[in-house]
Amino acid sequence: MAEIFISAKKKPTLRKFLAGKLLRKEIVLFEAKIKKKRPQIAKKTEFTERQLRFGAKKIIKEPLHFFSSFRKNPKDIIFLDQEPGEQVLLFLRKDFIVNIPWIIKGIILILLPLFMLPASLIFKFNIFILPVHYNLMYILLYYLFVATYNFVNYITWYFSTYLITDTKLIEVSFSDLIIKHVSETKITLIQDVSYDQLGVVRNIFDYGDVLVQTAGTVDIFTFKSIPQPENVVHIIESLIGRERNV
């Protein structure tokens, strides 16, 4: 009877042991699944404090290209003194149409030597006064000047930008490859914002100047010749309203 009693006690003990072991295994597997899902959950629910305060939804970032002049929520924009969690809401340059004058001049300068030879035959004057190798050097220097002219104008347009973040406005003025001026103002310091579209061309192509009056060190911010000025004004006004309601 003793043997039967002992074996009867061992049986439930073994079951409990196996059940406990299986339970621990399931717990470990469950924890492993949670750890795998945790980065995905964190990625999906990643909002800055300011976004949560303003009730922001998931933002789709838009990539920039070499001719971008208006981009909402631009992708991969980082600037000096950017605060943690600060989001760039709008990226602006002058409308690309403002480049048309220097592009036309550049094309004329490129084609000019090609018209010199027919003109010399018609009006009977010799354009090759110097020896051939000197003429070739002169042509190369001329086209180097034309390339430099076009490059400087494009770089000036490309690097002269305006940024609107959820906390400030930033203006980057670039000229002559060596002169760079950066100014900024807080959204909370903006007193008034308006825009001008003077002329038929500006109204047809929808670009103009946005004037931002502030109480900071810079009295007036001017975003010159930017596309969709009315839309830009609405974005700035919405930021002002959010800051005042916080």
Secondary structure, DSSP 4 states (H G I P E B T S, - for coil): -HHHHHHHHHHHHHHHHHHHHHHHHHHHHHHHHHHHHHHHHHHHT---HHHHHHT--PPPPB---TT--EEESBSS---TTPPTT--EEEEEE--GGGGHHHHHHHHHHHHHHHHHHHHHHHHT--S--S-HHHHHHHHHHHHHHHHHHHHHHHHHHHH-EEEEESSEEEEEEEETTTEEEEEEEEGGGEEEEEEE--SHHHHHHTEEEEEEEESSSSSEEEEEEEE-HHHHHHHHHHHHHHHHH-
